[in-house]
């Protein structure tokens, strides 16, 4: 697992920008696959493994693996936002309605979002539907049972016990 800082790409290689693999100092680095991605500006948990089957299972939308994010917004989150997230949002570009998501308002401009899918800029797009709210931060805290440890600083990585 890696605690991805902002400005790092969720990719295995890039000719210009630093990637999460550039943060890993391990002999098996070149064999690692990512389980999901985060935007360059987003931070938090990225899981990697040399077991492509394992990373595919965690990334497969049909598996309904929960992903939890801490979100900062530029304006107050409306009181009805949790209900709207629970209903799902119609994305005309893809012709789909998102699966229901959980939203917990933590503070006026801070919320925790739990998804079981991960469409392109999904959380940003969902908040934008709430009257044009923009995200000021997006931080992934958990993928399935794997939670980002509080003592893992941005840019650091560690092996997950029992996982190769």
Phi, psi and omega in degrees: 000149180231141169265096186287123173277164175298148178091353179258137179279142170274079181207163178273336177202154176200134183289343186244313189258154174290146180240170178299328178294333177294342179275346186266126175248086183208143181300332182271009185311316184292345182262002186279146175242149177269141172259088182088170183226161170233148174300160181302323181277346181278158183233169170113203191293125169232128178260139179226151177201157172270005176259097182299330177296318180295314180294326177294319178300317181290333183266346185288115181301332180293340181280347178055042178286125180289138173234131185244133184231143170260127189237133170254143183234160181277349180217165178301142177280127182298151182299330182271006185300320181299320178295319180295318178296321181293333179281334187090162182236138176280124175250101185298325182303316179267347183070037182224159168254131180295154174294155176304143179232156176259137176232127176242117178280119182266320176214176183308321183237029182216134181214161174246130182242134175241122180241159171241013175217174181211073180282163183307119179051033187303310183294318177301316182291323179295315179294324179299328178291347179268050177084027175083019179297134177251148178277138172260340176201151176217116186230118179277127181260330187206146169231116183055230181276358187265110182255142178291119180294141181298333183268007177265104185289156175306134181090351179266160178222161172202156176286150175269127181303130178084357179244134178264000000 
